Amino acid sequence: MDEFDVMGRIKELCASRSWTYYRLAKEADIPYSSLSTMLHKAYVPSIPSLIKICRGFDITLAQFFSEEDDTAKLSKKQKLCLERWDKLDEQSQALALAYMEGLADRQNEK
């Protein structure tokens, strides 16, 4: 069995959310110095620290260790969008998608 790269996963989740490590420390309610030490010295966090980090990311430990669960990479807002999307019928989904495409085009024009 291959060894799971805990620090690589933390870095991956930060990158997928465009979070700084400082933001993760704030969200996880851990000192930035502790997180920095973990990241730069490849120090693997304790289980209580890892639980705090997962809470900061708003994911479970199972999602953290799952290599197949892409929902762990989603922000709270992205998860909320998907929850709302799933409640729409096919026609409403098409309208929502068209609206988002229009917003994205408008954003690109600026």
DASULRA-V792616 format. One record per helix or strand. SS is the DSSP state (H for helix, E for strand). FROM is the first residue (numbers start at 1). LEN is the number of residues. Records with the same first field share a line. If there is no record, write none. Layout:
# DASULRA-V792616
SS->FROM-LEN + FROM-LEN
This chain:
# DASULRA-V792616
H->6-12 + 21-8 + 32-9 + 47-11 + 61-5 + 70-4 + 76-11 + 90-20
